[in-house]
Amino acid sequence: MPQGALGVAMPGRNLIGMLPLNRYNGLGAAGETLIQELGHLLGPIHSDVRYDVMNGTAHGHWHDLTEIELTERDRQMLGWIYSQTDYYPFKK
Ligand SMILES: [Zn+2]
């Protein structure tokens, strides 16, 4: 894990790194971190918009697992990536 990171995604290896659960500020923060890392495996980098799950500092926004949801922008970013026809895969 990079120093200070809450999670890390390694798309080329299909791996996600997470801290021990008790190191997160509640289940919601751990859940949101995991969702963002899964998002990175699917392609998107960080969003600049605060409430997107893919925002780089988003992990403290929600305090309850049931309140975590993708924003419309998160969905649009994934939709855009997977509508591209000219791309380079993470691995061949
Ligand atoms: Zn991230």
PDB file of the backbone (N, CA, C, O) and the ligand in Angstrom, with CONECT records:
HET     ZN  A 101       1
ATOM      1  N   MET A   1       0.840  -1.196   0.000  1.00  0.00           N
ATOM      2  CA  MET A   1       0.000   0.000   0.000  1.00  0.00           C
ATOM      3  C   MET A   1       0.874   1.244   0.000  1.00  0.00           C
ATOM      4  O   MET A   1       1.827   1.328   0.775  1.00  0.00           O
ATOM      5  N   PRO A   2       0.560   2.222  -0.868  1.00  0.00           N
ATOM      6  CA  PRO A   2       1.266   3.504  -0.808  1.00  0.00           C
ATOM      7  C   PRO A   2       1.011   4.184   0.545  1.00  0.00           C
ATOM      8  O   PRO A   2      -0.075   4.064   1.111  1.00  0.00           O
ATOM      9  N   GLN A   3       2.021   4.896   1.056  1.00  0.00           N
ATOM     10  CA  GLN A   3       1.888   5.573   2.354  1.00  0.00           C
ATOM     11  C   GLN A   3       0.695   6.527   2.349  1.00  0.00           C
ATOM     12  O   GLN A   3       0.568   7.354   1.446  1.00  0.00           O
ATOM     13  N   GLY A   4      -0.166   6.419   3.336  1.00  0.00           N
ATOM     14  CA  GLY A   4      -1.302   7.322   3.471  1.00  0.00           C
ATOM     15  C   GLY A   4      -2.518   6.945   2.648  1.00  0.00           C
ATOM     16  O   GLY A   4      -3.578   7.551   2.810  1.00  0.00           O
ATOM     17  N   ALA A   5      -2.395   5.958   1.766  1.00  0.00           N
ATOM     18  CA  ALA A   5      -3.518   5.567   0.922  1.00  0.00           C
ATOM     19  C   ALA A   5      -4.498   4.702   1.711  1.00  0.00           C
ATOM     20  O   ALA A   5      -4.104   3.950   2.602  1.00  0.00           O
ATOM     21  N   LEU A   6      -5.785   4.823   1.369  1.00  0.00           N
ATOM     22  CA  LEU A   6      -6.809   3.985   1.998  1.00  0.00           C
ATOM     23  C   LEU A   6      -7.045   2.716   1.195  1.00  0.00           C
ATOM     24  O   LEU A   6      -7.575   1.729   1.704  1.00  0.00           O
ATOM     25  N   GLY A   7      -6.643   2.762  -0.059  1.00  0.00           N
ATOM     26  CA  GLY A   7      -6.803   1.597  -0.913  1.00  0.00           C
ATOM     27  C   GLY A   7      -5.955   1.787  -2.149  1.00  0.00           C
ATOM     28  O   GLY A   7      -5.520   2.898  -2.448  1.00  0.00           O
ATOM     29  N   VAL A   8      -5.722   0.709  -2.866  1.00  0.00           N
ATOM     30  CA  VAL A   8      -4.944   0.803  -4.093  1.00  0.00           C
ATOM     31  C   VAL A   8      -5.486  -0.229  -5.080  1.00  0.00           C
ATOM     32  O   VAL A   8      -5.865  -1.337  -4.699  1.00  0.00           O
ATOM     33  N   ALA A   9      -5.515   0.159  -6.357  1.00  0.00           N
ATOM     34  CA  ALA A   9      -5.960  -0.762  -7.407  1.00  0.00           C
ATOM     35  C   ALA A   9      -4.813  -0.978  -8.380  1.00  0.00           C
ATOM     36  O   ALA A   9      -4.117  -0.038  -8.762  1.00  0.00           O
ATOM     37  N   MET A  10      -4.630  -2.227  -8.772  1.00  0.00           N
ATOM     38  CA  MET A  10      -3.595  -2.579  -9.740  1.00  0.00           C
ATOM     39  C   MET A  10      -4.270  -3.279 -10.920  1.00  0.00           C
ATOM     40  O   MET A  10      -4.320  -4.507 -10.983  1.00  0.00           O
ATOM     41  N   PRO A  11      -4.796  -2.462 -11.870  1.00  0.00           N
ATOM     42  CA  PRO A  11      -5.575  -3.037 -12.969  1.00  0.00           C
ATOM     43  C   PRO A  11      -4.832  -4.104 -13.767  1.00  0.00           C
ATOM     44  O   PRO A  11      -5.433  -5.095 -14.182  1.00  0.00           O
ATOM     45  N   GLY A  12      -3.538  -3.914 -13.986  1.00  0.00           N
ATOM     46  CA  GLY A  12      -2.799  -4.888 -14.778  1.00  0.00           C
ATOM     47  C   GLY A  12      -2.694  -6.254 -14.122  1.00  0.00           C
ATOM     48  O   GLY A  12      -2.463  -7.263 -14.789  1.00  0.00           O
ATOM     49  N   ARG A  13      -2.867  -6.273 -12.809  1.00  0.00           N
ATOM     50  CA  ARG A  13      -2.785  -7.539 -12.076  1.00  0.00           C
ATOM     51  C   ARG A  13      -4.139  -7.966 -11.521  1.00  0.00           C
ATOM     52  O   ARG A  13      -4.235  -8.999 -10.860  1.00  0.00           O
ATOM     53  N   ASN A  14      -5.190  -7.183 -11.781  1.00  0.00           N
ATOM     54  CA  ASN A  14      -6.525  -7.471 -11.251  1.00  0.00           C
ATOM     55  C   ASN A  14      -6.515  -7.598  -9.737  1.00  0.00           C
ATOM     56  O   ASN A  14      -7.161  -8.484  -9.177  1.00  0.00           O
ATOM     57  N   LEU A  15      -5.778  -6.709  -9.074  1.00  0.00           N
ATOM     58  CA  LEU A  15      -5.678  -6.746  -7.616  1.00  0.00           C
ATOM     59  C   LEU A  15      -6.127  -5.424  -6.997  1.00  0.00           C
ATOM     60  O   LEU A  15      -5.948  -4.353  -7.579  1.00  0.00           O
ATOM     61  N   ILE A  16      -6.715  -5.525  -5.805  1.00  0.00           N
ATOM     62  CA  ILE A  16      -7.047  -4.367  -4.976  1.00  0.00           C
ATOM     63  C   ILE A  16      -6.385  -4.573  -3.631  1.00  0.00           C
ATOM     64  O   ILE A  16      -6.430  -5.669  -3.072  1.00  0.00           O
ATOM     65  N   GLY A  17      -5.759  -3.507  -3.100  1.00  0.00           N
ATOM     66  CA  GLY A  17      -5.199  -3.554  -1.754  1.00  0.00           C
ATOM     67  C   GLY A  17      -6.047  -2.692  -0.833  1.00  0.00           C
ATOM     68  O   GLY A  17      -6.413  -1.570  -1.184  1.00  0.00           O
ATOM     69  N   MET A  18      -6.358  -3.218   0.341  1.00  0.00           N
ATOM     70  CA  MET A  18      -7.136  -2.486   1.342  1.00  0.00           C
ATOM     71  C   MET A  18      -6.428  -2.594   2.689  1.00  0.00           C
ATOM     72  O   MET A  18      -5.637  -3.509   2.919  1.00  0.00           O
ATOM     73  N   LEU A  19      -6.728  -1.636   3.579  1.00  0.00           N
ATOM     74  CA  LEU A  19      -6.207  -1.683   4.941  1.00  0.00           C
ATOM     75  C   LEU A  19      -7.035  -2.682   5.753  1.00  0.00           C
ATOM     76  O   LEU A  19      -8.109  -3.094   5.314  1.00  0.00           O
ATOM     77  N   PRO A  20      -6.544  -3.073   6.934  1.00  0.00           N
ATOM     78  CA  PRO A  20      -7.400  -3.848   7.844  1.00  0.00           C
ATOM     79  C   PRO A  20      -8.657  -3.028   8.157  1.00  0.00           C
ATOM     80  O   PRO A  20      -8.581  -1.804   8.266  1.00  0.00           O
ATOM     81  N   LEU A  21      -9.796  -3.680   8.301  1.00  0.00           N
ATOM     82  CA  LEU A  21     -11.090  -3.000   8.448  1.00  0.00           C
ATOM     83  C   LEU A  21     -11.103  -1.981   9.589  1.00  0.00           C
ATOM     84  O   LEU A  21     -11.738  -0.932   9.475  1.00  0.00           O
ATOM     85  N   ASN A  22     -10.405  -2.285  10.689  1.00  0.00           N
ATOM     86  CA  ASN A  22     -10.438  -1.367  11.838  1.00  0.00           C
ATOM     87  C   ASN A  22      -9.643  -0.080  11.609  1.00  0.00           C
ATOM     88  O   ASN A  22      -9.654   0.809  12.460  1.00  0.00           O
ATOM     89  N   ARG A  23      -8.965   0.027  10.489  1.00  0.00           N
ATOM     90  CA  ARG A  23      -8.210   1.254  10.178  1.00  0.00           C
ATOM     91  C   ARG A  23      -9.071   2.284   9.430  1.00  0.00           C
ATOM     92  O   ARG A  23      -8.632   3.412   9.207  1.00  0.00           O
ATOM     93  N   TYR A  24     -10.296   1.895   9.044  1.00  0.00           N
ATOM     94  CA  TYR A  24     -11.182   2.828   8.338  1.00  0.00           C
ATOM     95  C   TYR A  24     -12.091   3.541   9.324  1.00  0.00           C
ATOM     96  O   TYR A  24     -12.347   3.049  10.423  1.00  0.00           O
ATOM     97  N   ASN A  25     -12.572   4.705   8.917  1.00  0.00           N
ATOM     98  CA  ASN A  25     -13.489   5.484   9.727  1.00  0.00           C
ATOM     99  C   ASN A  25     -14.916   4.952   9.545  1.00  0.00           C
ATOM    100  O   ASN A  25     -15.807   5.662   9.080  1.00  0.00           O
ATOM    101  N   GLY A  26     -15.104   3.680   9.927  1.00  0.00           N
ATOM    102  CA  GLY A  26     -16.417   3.051   9.816  1.00  0.00           C
ATOM    103  C   GLY A  26     -16.554   2.199   8.573  1.00  0.00           C
ATOM    104  O   GLY A  26     -15.754   2.285   7.641  1.00  0.00           O
ATOM    105  N   LEU A  27     -17.598   1.363   8.582  1.00  0.00           N
ATOM    106  CA  LEU A  27     -17.852   0.469   7.451  1.00  0.00           C
ATOM    107  C   LEU A  27     -18.137   1.235   6.172  1.00  0.00           C
ATOM    108  O   LEU A  27     -17.766   0.797   5.083  1.00  0.00           O
ATOM    109  N   GLY A  28     -18.806   2.397   6.306  1.00  0.00           N
ATOM    110  CA  GLY A  28     -19.121   3.184   5.116  1.00  0.00           C
ATOM    111  C   GLY A  28     -17.858   3.628   4.387  1.00  0.00           C
ATOM    112  O   GLY A  28     -17.787   3.563   3.160  1.00  0.00           O
ATOM    113  N   ALA A  29     -16.854   4.084   5.154  1.00  0.00           N
ATOM    114  CA  ALA A  29     -15.596   4.529   4.535  1.00  0.00           C
ATOM    115  C   ALA A  29     -14.871   3.359   3.876  1.00  0.00           C
ATOM    116  O   ALA A  29     -14.305   3.504   2.793  1.00  0.00           O
ATOM    117  N   ALA A  30     -14.892   2.202   4.533  1.00  0.00           N
ATOM    118  CA  ALA A  30     -14.256   1.019   3.937  1.00  0.00           C
ATOM    119  C   ALA A  30     -14.997   0.602   2.678  1.00  0.00           C
ATOM    120  O   ALA A  30     -14.381   0.278   1.663  1.00  0.00           O
ATOM    121  N   GLY A  31     -16.337   0.613   2.749  1.00  0.00           N
ATOM    122  CA  GLY A  31     -17.138   0.221   1.591  1.00  0.00           C
ATOM    123  C   GLY A  31     -16.932   1.155   0.419  1.00  0.00           C
ATOM    124  O   GLY A  31     -16.823   0.724  -0.728  1.00  0.00           O
ATOM    125  N   GLU A  32     -16.880   2.451   0.724  1.00  0.00           N
ATOM    126  CA  GLU A  32     -16.696   3.412  -0.363  1.00  0.00           C
ATOM    127  C   GLU A  32     -15.309   3.291  -0.985  1.00  0.00           C
ATOM    128  O   GLU A  32     -15.151   3.422  -2.199  1.00  0.00           O
ATOM    129  N   THR A  33     -14.310   3.040  -0.152  1.00  0.00           N
ATOM    130  CA  THR A  33     -12.960   2.826  -0.675  1.00  0.00           C
ATOM    131  C   THR A  33     -12.948   1.618  -1.607  1.00  0.00           C
ATOM    132  O   THR A  33     -12.383   1.675  -2.699  1.00  0.00           O
ATOM    133  N   LEU A  34     -13.570   0.533  -1.175  1.00  0.00           N
ATOM    134  CA  LEU A  34     -13.598  -0.682  -1.996  1.00  0.00           C
ATOM    135  C   LEU A  34     -14.306  -0.420  -3.327  1.00  0.00           C
ATOM    136  O   LEU A  34     -13.839  -0.865  -4.375  1.00  0.00           O
ATOM    137  N   ILE A  35     -15.437   0.304  -3.288  1.00  0.00           N
ATOM    138  CA  ILE A  35     -16.163   0.599  -4.533  1.00  0.00           C
ATOM    139  C   ILE A  35     -15.294   1.429  -5.470  1.00  0.00           C
ATOM    140  O   ILE A  35     -15.262   1.192  -6.677  1.00  0.00           O
ATOM    141  N   GLN A  36     -14.572   2.430  -4.887  1.00  0.00           N
ATOM    142  CA  GLN A  36     -13.709   3.245  -5.752  1.00  0.00           C
ATOM    143  C   GLN A  36     -12.586   2.402  -6.357  1.00  0.00           C
ATOM    144  O   GLN A  36     -12.267   2.555  -7.536  1.00  0.00           O
ATOM    145  N   GLU A  37     -11.988   1.517  -5.563  1.00  0.00           N
ATOM    146  CA  GLU A  37     -10.904   0.680  -6.105  1.00  0.00           C
ATOM    147  C   GLU A  37     -11.442  -0.257  -7.186  1.00  0.00           C
ATOM    148  O   GLU A  37     -10.780  -0.477  -8.201  1.00  0.00           O
ATOM    149  N   LEU A  38     -12.630  -0.806  -6.974  1.00  0.00           N
ATOM    150  CA  LEU A  38     -13.259  -1.622  -8.027  1.00  0.00           C
ATOM    151  C   LEU A  38     -13.489  -0.769  -9.272  1.00  0.00           C
ATOM    152  O   LEU A  38     -13.307  -1.237 -10.396  1.00  0.00           O
ATOM    153  N   GLY A  39     -13.889   0.479  -9.065  1.00  0.00           N
ATOM    154  CA  GLY A  39     -14.065   1.400 -10.191  1.00  0.00           C
ATOM    155  C   GLY A  39     -12.764   1.594 -10.954  1.00  0.00           C
ATOM    156  O   GLY A  39     -12.760   1.605 -12.185  1.00  0.00           O
ATOM    157  N   HIS A  40     -11.649   1.748 -10.223  1.00  0.00           N
ATOM    158  CA  HIS A  40     -10.355   1.907 -10.893  1.00  0.00           C
ATOM    159  C   HIS A  40     -10.030   0.668 -11.734  1.00  0.00           C
ATOM    160  O   HIS A  40      -9.469   0.789 -12.823  1.00  0.00           O
ATOM    161  N   LEU A  41     -10.377  -0.519 -11.235  1.00  0.00           N
ATOM    162  CA  LEU A  41     -10.100  -1.737 -12.021  1.00  0.00           C
ATOM    163  C   LEU A  41     -10.871  -1.710 -13.336  1.00  0.00           C
ATOM    164  O   LEU A  41     -10.423  -2.266 -14.339  1.00  0.00           O
ATOM    165  N   LEU A  42     -12.044  -1.054 -13.323  1.00  0.00           N
ATOM    166  CA  LEU A  42     -12.861  -0.982 -14.538  1.00  0.00           C
ATOM    167  C   LEU A  42     -12.391   0.120 -15.473  1.00  0.00           C
ATOM    168  O   LEU A  42     -12.821   0.171 -16.625  1.00  0.00           O
ATOM    169  N   GLY A  43     -11.502   1.016 -14.994  1.00  0.00           N
ATOM    170  CA  GLY A  43     -10.945   2.005 -15.897  1.00  0.00           C
ATOM    171  C   GLY A  43     -10.868   3.436 -15.417  1.00  0.00           C
ATOM    172  O   GLY A  43      -9.847   4.087 -15.638  1.00  0.00           O
ATOM    173  N   PRO A  44     -11.922   3.973 -14.755  1.00  0.00           N
ATOM    174  CA  PRO A  44     -11.896   5.402 -14.454  1.00  0.00           C
ATOM    175  C   PRO A  44     -10.776   5.818 -13.498  1.00  0.00           C
ATOM    176  O   PRO A  44     -10.425   5.085 -12.574  1.00  0.00           O
ATOM    177  N   ILE A  45     -10.223   7.007 -13.742  1.00  0.00           N
ATOM    178  CA  ILE A  45      -9.305   7.632 -12.793  1.00  0.00           C
ATOM    179  C   ILE A  45     -10.151   8.490 -11.854  1.00  0.00           C
ATOM    180  O   ILE A  45     -11.375   8.356 -11.852  1.00  0.00           O
ATOM    181  N   HIS A  46      -9.542   9.360 -11.063  1.00  0.00           N
ATOM    182  CA  HIS A  46     -10.295  10.156 -10.104  1.00  0.00           C
ATOM    183  C   HIS A  46     -11.085  11.271 -10.773  1.00  0.00           C
ATOM    184  O   HIS A  46     -10.646  11.879 -11.749  1.00  0.00           O
ATOM    185  N   SER A  47     -12.259  11.515 -10.218  1.00  0.00           N
ATOM    186  CA  SER A  47     -13.105  12.630 -10.614  1.00  0.00           C
ATOM    187  C   SER A  47     -12.769  13.838  -9.740  1.00  0.00           C
ATOM    188  O   SER A  47     -12.362  13.676  -8.590  1.00  0.00           O
ATOM    189  N   ASP A  48     -12.937  15.052 -10.280  1.00  0.00           N
ATOM    190  CA  ASP A  48     -12.735  16.272  -9.500  1.00  0.00           C
ATOM    191  C   ASP A  48     -13.996  16.686  -8.751  1.00  0.00           C
ATOM    192  O   ASP A  48     -13.964  17.614  -7.942  1.00  0.00           O
ATOM    193  N   VAL A  49     -15.097  16.009  -9.016  1.00  0.00           N
ATOM    194  CA  VAL A  49     -16.372  16.405  -8.417  1.00  0.00           C
ATOM    195  C   VAL A  49     -16.549  15.705  -7.067  1.00  0.00           C
ATOM    196  O   VAL A  49     -16.501  14.477  -6.991  1.00  0.00           O
ATOM    197  N   ARG A  50     -16.752  16.478  -6.016  1.00  0.00           N
ATOM    198  CA  ARG A  50     -16.659  16.015  -4.644  1.00  0.00           C
ATOM    199  C   ARG A  50     -17.530  14.797  -4.340  1.00  0.00           C
ATOM    200  O   ARG A  50     -17.070  13.884  -3.654  1.00  0.00           O
ATOM    201  N   TYR A  51     -18.755  14.752  -4.820  1.00  0.00           N
ATOM    202  CA  TYR A  51     -19.666  13.687  -4.390  1.00  0.00           C
ATOM    203  C   TYR A  51     -19.616  12.436  -5.247  1.00  0.00           C
ATOM    204  O   TYR A  51     -20.305  11.459  -4.952  1.00  0.00           O
ATOM    205  N   ASP A  52     -18.810  12.446  -6.309  1.00  0.00           N
ATOM    206  CA  ASP A  52     -18.652  11.224  -7.090  1.00  0.00           C
ATOM    207  C   ASP A  52     -17.939  10.178  -6.251  1.00  0.00           C
ATOM    208  O   ASP A  52     -17.035  10.516  -5.486  1.00  0.00           O
ATOM    209  N   VAL A  53     -18.325   8.922  -6.377  1.00  0.00           N
ATOM    210  CA  VAL A  53     -17.594   7.846  -5.701  1.00  0.00           C
ATOM    211  C   VAL A  53     -16.147   7.831  -6.173  1.00  0.00           C
ATOM    212  O   VAL A  53     -15.251   7.446  -5.421  1.00  0.00           O
ATOM    213  N   MET A  54     -15.914   8.249  -7.419  1.00  0.00           N
ATOM    214  CA  MET A  54     -14.556   8.232  -7.968  1.00  0.00           C
ATOM    215  C   MET A  54     -13.754   9.486  -7.603  1.00  0.00           C
ATOM    216  O   MET A  54     -12.635   9.653  -8.087  1.00  0.00           O
ATOM    217  N   ASN A  55     -14.299  10.371  -6.760  1.00  0.00           N
ATOM    218  CA  ASN A  55     -13.500  11.501  -6.271  1.00  0.00           C
ATOM    219  C   ASN A  55     -12.393  10.956  -5.372  1.00  0.00           C
ATOM    220  O   ASN A  55     -12.632  10.080  -4.541  1.00  0.00           O
ATOM    221  N   GLY A  56     -11.183  11.480  -5.545  1.00  0.00           N
ATOM    222  CA  GLY A  56     -10.030  10.939  -4.824  1.00  0.00           C
ATOM    223  C   GLY A  56     -10.084  11.092  -3.324  1.00  0.00           C
ATOM    224  O   GLY A  56      -9.408  10.357  -2.603  1.00  0.00           O
ATOM    225  N   THR A  57     -10.876  12.035  -2.834  1.00  0.00           N
ATOM    226  CA  THR A  57     -10.978  12.217  -1.381  1.00  0.00           C
ATOM    227  C   THR A  57     -12.386  11.903  -0.900  1.00  0.00           C
ATOM    228  O   THR A  57     -12.829  12.422   0.125  1.00  0.00           O
ATOM    229  N   ALA A  58     -13.076  11.068  -1.628  1.00  0.00           N
ATOM    230  CA  ALA A  58     -14.492  10.805  -1.350  1.00  0.00           C
ATOM    231  C   ALA A  58     -14.721   9.889  -0.153  1.00  0.00           C
ATOM    232  O   ALA A  58     -15.847   9.782   0.332  1.00  0.00           O
ATOM    233  N   HIS A  59     -13.684   9.236   0.324  1.00  0.00           N
ATOM    234  CA  HIS A  59     -13.918   8.128   1.250  1.00  0.00           C
ATOM    235  C   HIS A  59     -14.550   8.509   2.579  1.00  0.00           C
ATOM    236  O   HIS A  59     -15.021   7.626   3.295  1.00  0.00           O
ATOM    237  N   GLY A  60     -14.579   9.784   2.935  1.00  0.00           N
ATOM    238  CA  GLY A  60     -15.178  10.145   4.207  1.00  0.00           C
ATOM    239  C   GLY A  60     -16.585  10.701   4.096  1.00  0.00           C
ATOM    240  O   GLY A  60     -17.169  11.096   5.105  1.00  0.00           O
ATOM    241  N   HIS A  61     -17.143  10.740   2.893  1.00  0.00           N
ATOM    242  CA  HIS A  61     -18.435  11.399   2.704  1.00  0.00           C
ATOM    243  C   HIS A  61     -19.591  10.668   3.357  1.00  0.00           C
ATOM    244  O   HIS A  61     -20.491  11.304   3.906  1.00  0.00           O
ATOM    245  N   TRP A  62     -19.584   9.352   3.308  1.00  0.00           N
ATOM    246  CA  TRP A  62     -20.724   8.590   3.786  1.00  0.00           C
ATOM    247  C   TRP A  62     -20.340   7.825   5.038  1.00  0.00           C
ATOM    248  O   TRP A  62     -19.219   7.329   5.152  1.00  0.00           O
ATOM    249  N   HIS A  63     -21.246   7.732   5.953  1.00  0.00           N
ATOM    250  CA  HIS A  63     -20.948   7.069   7.213  1.00  0.00           C
ATOM    251  C   HIS A  63     -21.718   5.775   7.362  1.00  0.00           C
ATOM    252  O   HIS A  63     -21.587   5.082   8.371  1.00  0.00           O
ATOM    253  N   ASP A  64     -22.507   5.452   6.378  1.00  0.00           N
ATOM    254  CA  ASP A  64     -23.349   4.266   6.467  1.00  0.00           C
ATOM    255  C   ASP A  64     -23.255   3.539   5.129  1.00  0.00           C
ATOM    256  O   ASP A  64     -23.375   4.148   4.066  1.00  0.00           O
ATOM    257  N   LEU A  65     -23.041   2.236   5.200  1.00  0.00           N
ATOM    258  CA  LEU A  65     -22.923   1.450   3.969  1.00  0.00           C
ATOM    259  C   LEU A  65     -24.125   1.627   3.058  1.00  0.00           C
ATOM    260  O   LEU A  65     -23.981   1.651   1.836  1.00  0.00           O
ATOM    261  N   THR A  66     -25.314   1.751   3.645  1.00  0.00           N
ATOM    262  CA  THR A  66     -26.528   1.805   2.828  1.00  0.00           C
ATOM    263  C   THR A  66     -26.658   3.119   2.063  1.00  0.00           C
ATOM    264  O   THR A  66     -27.485   3.220   1.156  1.00  0.00           O
ATOM    265  N   GLU A  67     -25.853   4.134   2.411  1.00  0.00           N
ATOM    266  CA  GLU A  67     -25.962   5.435   1.741  1.00  0.00           C
ATOM    267  C   GLU A  67     -24.997   5.582   0.575  1.00  0.00           C
ATOM    268  O   GLU A  67     -25.011   6.601  -0.114  1.00  0.00           O
ATOM    269  N   ILE A  68     -24.156   4.574   0.344  1.00  0.00           N
ATOM    270  CA  ILE A  68     -23.183   4.675  -0.740  1.00  0.00           C
ATOM    271  C   ILE A  68     -23.871   4.376  -2.070  1.00  0.00           C
ATOM    272  O   ILE A  68     -24.505   3.334  -2.232  1.00  0.00           O
ATOM    273  N   GLU A  69     -23.740   5.289  -3.005  1.00  0.00           N
ATOM    274  CA  GLU A  69     -24.254   5.010  -4.337  1.00  0.00           C
ATOM    275  C   GLU A  69     -23.460   5.796  -5.369  1.00  0.00           C
ATOM    276  O   GLU A  69     -22.911   6.859  -5.080  1.00  0.00           O
ATOM    277  N   LEU A  70     -23.412   5.256  -6.566  1.00  0.00           N
ATOM    278  CA  LEU A  70     -22.735   5.945  -7.659  1.00  0.00           C
ATOM    279  C   LEU A  70     -23.533   7.184  -8.028  1.00  0.00           C
ATOM    280  O   LEU A  70     -24.762   7.186  -7.949  1.00  0.00           O
ATOM    281  N   THR A  71     -22.834   8.237  -8.430  1.00  0.00           N
ATOM    282  CA  THR A  71     -23.532   9.414  -8.954  1.00  0.00           C
ATOM    283  C   THR A  71     -23.790   9.192 -10.444  1.00  0.00           C
ATOM    284  O   THR A  71     -23.254   8.270 -11.059  1.00  0.00           O
ATOM    285  N   GLU A  72     -24.619  10.058 -10.997  1.00  0.00           N
ATOM    286  CA  GLU A  72     -24.870   9.981 -12.432  1.00  0.00           C
ATOM    287  C   GLU A  72     -23.566  10.155 -13.209  1.00  0.00           C
ATOM    288  O   GLU A  72     -23.359   9.516 -14.240  1.00  0.00           O
ATOM    289  N   ARG A  73     -22.680  11.033 -12.699  1.00  0.00           N
ATOM    290  CA  ARG A  73     -21.385  11.222 -13.377  1.00  0.00           C
ATOM    291  C   ARG A  73     -20.535   9.961 -13.331  1.00  0.00           C
ATOM    292  O   ARG A  73     -19.889   9.614 -14.320  1.00  0.00           O
ATOM    293  N   ASP A  74     -20.526   9.256 -12.172  1.00  0.00           N
ATOM    294  CA  ASP A  74     -19.794   7.986 -12.096  1.00  0.00           C
ATOM    295  C   ASP A  74     -20.295   7.032 -13.190  1.00  0.00           C
ATOM    296  O   ASP A  74     -19.506   6.414 -13.904  1.00  0.00           O
ATOM    297  N   ARG A  75     -21.606   6.931 -13.300  1.00  0.00           N
ATOM    298  CA  ARG A  75     -22.202   6.030 -14.300  1.00  0.00           C
ATOM    299  C   ARG A  75     -21.846   6.466 -15.726  1.00  0.00           C
ATOM    300  O   ARG A  75     -21.514   5.643 -16.580  1.00  0.00           O
ATOM    301  N   GLN A  76     -21.923   7.787 -15.962  1.00  0.00           N
ATOM    302  CA  GLN A  76     -21.617   8.288 -17.307  1.00  0.00           C
ATOM    303  C   GLN A  76     -20.162   8.035 -17.685  1.00  0.00           C
ATOM    304  O   GLN A  76     -19.857   7.747 -18.842  1.00  0.00           O
ATOM    305  N   MET A  77     -19.246   8.146 -16.684  1.00  0.00           N
ATOM    306  CA  MET A  77     -17.823   7.928 -16.956  1.00  0.00           C
ATOM    307  C   MET A  77     -17.593   6.483 -17.393  1.00  0.00           C
ATOM    308  O   MET A  77     -16.875   6.224 -18.359  1.00  0.00           O
ATOM    309  N   LEU A  78     -18.217   5.534 -16.665  1.00  0.00           N
ATOM    310  CA  LEU A  78     -18.081   4.132 -17.052  1.00  0.00           C
ATOM    311  C   LEU A  78     -18.704   3.886 -18.421  1.00  0.00           C
ATOM    312  O   LEU A  78     -18.134   3.187 -19.259  1.00  0.00           O
ATOM    313  N   GLY A  79     -19.880   4.470 -18.636  1.00  0.00           N
ATOM    314  CA  GLY A  79     -20.544   4.303 -19.925  1.00  0.00           C
ATOM    315  C   GLY A  79     -19.695   4.831 -21.069  1.00  0.00           C
ATOM    316  O   GLY A  79     -19.622   4.223 -22.138  1.00  0.00           O
ATOM    317  N   TRP A  80     -19.050   5.977 -20.830  1.00  0.00           N
ATOM    318  CA  TRP A  80     -18.216   6.562 -21.879  1.00  0.00           C
ATOM    319  C   TRP A  80     -17.028   5.653 -22.176  1.00  0.00           C
ATOM    320  O   TRP A  80     -16.729   5.379 -23.339  1.00  0.00           O
ATOM    321  N   ILE A  81     -16.351   5.186 -21.131  1.00  0.00           N
ATOM    322  CA  ILE A  81     -15.177   4.324 -21.335  1.00  0.00           C
ATOM    323  C   ILE A  81     -15.545   3.090 -22.151  1.00  0.00           C
ATOM    324  O   ILE A  81     -14.836   2.712 -23.084  1.00  0.00           O
ATOM    325  N   TYR A  82     -16.671   2.466 -21.783  1.00  0.00           N
ATOM    326  CA  TYR A  82     -17.019   1.214 -22.449  1.00  0.00           C
ATOM    327  C   TYR A  82     -17.736   1.417 -23.779  1.00  0.00           C
ATOM    328  O   TYR A  82     -18.134   0.445 -24.421  1.00  0.00           O
ATOM    329  N   SER A  83     -17.904   2.672 -24.199  1.00  0.00           N
ATOM    330  CA  SER A  83     -18.438   2.918 -25.538  1.00  0.00           C
ATOM    331  C   SER A  83     -17.318   3.227 -26.528  1.00  0.00           C
ATOM    332  O   SER A  83     -17.576   3.400 -27.719  1.00  0.00           O
ATOM    333  N   GLN A  84     -16.060   3.299 -26.038  1.00  0.00           N
ATOM    334  CA  GLN A  84     -14.937   3.599 -26.921  1.00  0.00           C
ATOM    335  C   GLN A  84     -14.584   2.373 -27.773  1.00  0.00           C
ATOM    336  O   GLN A  84     -14.650   1.236 -27.306  1.00  0.00           O
ATOM    337  N   THR A  85     -14.213   2.624 -29.012  1.00  0.00           N
ATOM    338  CA  THR A  85     -13.843   1.509 -29.886  1.00  0.00           C
ATOM    339  C   THR A  85     -12.346   1.487 -30.165  1.00  0.00           C
ATOM    340  O   THR A  85     -11.827   0.497 -30.680  1.00  0.00           O
ATOM    341  N   ASP A  86     -11.643   2.574 -29.829  1.00  0.00           N
ATOM    342  CA  ASP A  86     -10.209   2.657 -30.086  1.00  0.00           C
ATOM    343  C   ASP A  86      -9.495   2.761 -28.738  1.00  0.00           C
ATOM    344  O   ASP A  86      -9.409   3.854 -28.178  1.00  0.00           O
ATOM    345  N   TYR A  87      -8.986   1.657 -28.210  1.00  0.00           N
ATOM    346  CA  TYR A  87      -8.397   1.657 -26.878  1.00  0.00           C
ATOM    347  C   TYR A  87      -7.282   0.624 -26.792  1.00  0.00           C
ATOM    348  O   TYR A  87      -7.145  -0.254 -27.645  1.00  0.00           O
ATOM    349  N   TYR A  88      -6.494   0.760 -25.733  1.00  0.00           N
ATOM    350  CA  TYR A  88      -5.432  -0.217 -25.435  1.00  0.00           C
ATOM    351  C   TYR A  88      -5.826  -0.951 -24.153  1.00  0.00           C
ATOM    352  O   TYR A  88      -6.055  -0.299 -23.135  1.00  0.00           O
ATOM    353  N   PRO A  89      -5.911  -2.268 -24.166  1.00  0.00           N
ATOM    354  CA  PRO A  89      -6.281  -3.020 -22.955  1.00  0.00           C
ATOM    355  C   PRO A  89      -5.147  -2.976 -21.923  1.00  0.00           C
ATOM    356  O   PRO A  89      -3.987  -2.749 -22.267  1.00  0.00           O
ATOM    357  N   PHE A  90      -5.511  -3.199 -20.635  1.00  0.00           N
ATOM    358  CA  PHE A  90      -4.495  -3.235 -19.578  1.00  0.00           C
ATOM    359  C   PHE A  90      -3.471  -4.335 -19.857  1.00  0.00           C
ATOM    360  O   PHE A  90      -2.275  -4.151 -19.627  1.00  0.00           O
ATOM    361  N   LYS A  91      -3.938  -5.460 -20.346  1.00  0.00           N
ATOM    362  CA  LYS A  91      -3.020  -6.554 -20.681  1.00  0.00           C
ATOM    363  C   LYS A  91      -3.563  -7.273 -21.902  1.00  0.00           C
ATOM    364  O   LYS A  91      -4.761  -7.254 -22.185  1.00  0.00           O
ATOM    365  N   LYS A  92      -2.644  -7.908 -22.614  1.00  0.00           N
ATOM    366  CA  LYS A  92      -3.047  -8.581 -23.854  1.00  0.00           C
ATOM    367  C   LYS A  92      -3.296 -10.057 -23.608  1.00  0.00           C
ATOM    368  O   LYS A  92      -3.643 -10.788 -24.535  1.00  0.00           O
TER     369      LYS A  92
HETATM  370 ZN    ZN A 101      -8.794   6.179  -6.024  1.00  0.00          ZN2+
END
